[in-house]
Amino acid sequence: MSDPVTFDSTSARFSLPLLFVGQAQKEDFVNEAIVMIDGLLHCAIEAELNTPPATPIDGQCWLVGSAATGAWTGHEGAIAMRQLGQWLFALPRDGMQVLNKATAQRIGRIAGTWRAPAAPTAASGGTVVDVEARSSLAALMTALKQAGVLPA
């Protein structure tokens, strides 16, 4: 006898819920998928925190820190989205970019970690311009590689 046909219950990239034929309360699954898309599309996080904020507002997102507590326990590194009075979590994927509103800086997920480009050290004067120029350019190249702009 042939094997039964099986279907995935979530999407491959962000685990959005999928519908099945004859599924009861399909609106719950569709609504969950829509609010997750709403939180992830052009994502902007308020900040990176370990503890959920006391008075979150629907539509706000945070990056869960490495020492998560409370309702965020077990979701370290995830995007925590406040939607419809509840927490939804999305596991980050390499290539994701979010705006951190607390630092006004774009951060990206590269090789399994969140990275923000570091500002290169500015030249501070000196007697040999060439040495300082090379040092500043090297720092700039390193920052661009860390940010994923240039290949490592």
C-alpha positions in Angstrom: 0.0 0.0 0.0 1.3 3.5 -0.7 2.2 6.0 2.0 -0.4 8.5 2.9 0.0 12.1 1.6 1.2 14.4 4.4 1.3 18.2 4.4 3.3 20.6 6.4 1.4 22.6 9.0 3.6 25.7 8.8 5.5 27.6 6.2 9.2 26.8 5.8 10.8 30.2 6.6 8.7 31.8 9.4 6.4 29.0 10.5 3.3 30.8 9.4 0.3 28.5 10.0 -1.1 26.8 6.9 -4.7 25.8 6.2 -6.1 22.3 5.6 -9.2 21.2 3.7 -12.1 20.9 6.2 -10.2 22.6 9.0 -12.3 24.1 11.7 -11.9 27.7 12.6 -9.8 28.6 9.7 -10.1 32.3 10.6 -7.8 31.7 13.6 -5.0 30.3 11.4 -5.4 33.0 8.8 -5.5 35.8 11.4 -2.4 34.4 13.1 -0.5 34.4 9.8 -1.7 37.9 9.0 -0.5 39.4 12.3 2.8 37.6 12.0 3.3 39.1 8.5 2.2 42.5 9.9 5.0 42.2 12.6 7.7 41.0 10.2 7.1 43.1 7.1 9.6 46.0 7.3 10.2 45.1 10.9 11.3 47.8 13.4 12.0 46.8 16.9 11.6 49.1 19.9 14.9 47.7 21.5 16.6 44.5 22.6 15.3 43.4 26.0 15.5 40.4 28.3 12.3 41.1 30.1 8.9 41.9 28.4 7.9 45.5 28.7 5.3 46.3 31.4 2.8 48.0 29.1 3.4 46.8 25.5 1.2 48.2 22.7 -0.2 46.0 19.9 2.0 46.3 16.9 5.3 46.8 18.8 8.2 44.4 18.3 11.3 43.7 20.4 14.4 41.6 19.9 14.5 39.1 22.8 17.9 39.2 24.5 20.1 36.2 25.5 18.8 36.0 29.1 15.1 36.1 28.5 12.7 36.1 31.5 8.9 36.0 32.1 6.7 35.4 29.0 9.8 35.5 26.8 11.7 32.6 28.5 12.8 30.1 25.9 12.6 32.6 23.0 16.1 34.1 23.2 17.1 35.8 19.9 13.6 35.8 18.5 11.5 38.7 17.4 8.7 39.2 20.0 5.6 40.8 18.4 2.8 42.1 20.5 -0.4 41.4 18.5 -4.0 41.3 19.7 -2.9 41.4 23.3 -0.6 38.4 23.0 3.0 37.6 22.3 3.9 36.0 19.0 7.5 35.0 18.3 9.3 34.6 15.0 12.6 32.8 14.8 15.1 35.0 12.9 16.6 33.8 9.6 19.9 34.8 8.1 19.3 37.8 5.8 16.7 39.4 8.1 17.2 43.1 8.7 15.4 45.2 11.3 15.6 48.8 12.4 16.4 49.1 16.1 14.5 52.3 17.1 16.4 52.6 20.4 19.7 53.0 18.6 18.4 54.4 15.3 20.5 51.7 13.6 19.7 48.9 11.1 20.9 45.5 12.3 21.1 42.3 10.3 21.1 38.6 10.9 24.3 37.1 9.5 25.7 33.6 10.2 23.3 33.0 13.1 23.9 36.3 15.0 22.5 39.8 15.0 25.1 42.3 13.8 25.2 46.0 13.8 27.9 47.8 11.8 30.4 49.5 14.1 31.5 53.0 13.4 35.1 53.1 12.2 37.6 55.1 14.2 38.1 58.6 12.8 41.6 59.9 12.1 42.9 61.9 15.0 45.8 63.7 13.4 49.4 62.9 13.4 52.6 63.5 11.4 52.1 60.7 8.8 48.8 61.2 6.9 49.3 57.9 4.9 49.4 55.7 8.1 46.2 57.3 9.5 44.4 57.1 6.2 45.2 53.4 5.8 44.1 52.8 9.4 40.8 54.5 8.8 40.2 52.7 5.5 41.0 49.4 7.1 38.5 50.1 9.9 35.9 51.1 7.4 36.4 47.9 5.4 36.1 45.8 8.6 32.8 47.6 9.5 31.4 47.1 6.0 32.3 43.3 6.2 30.7 43.0 9.6 27.5 44.6 8.3 27.4 42.2 5.4 27.9 45.0 2.8 31.2 43.5 1.6 32.1 39.8 1.5 34.0 38.6 4.5 
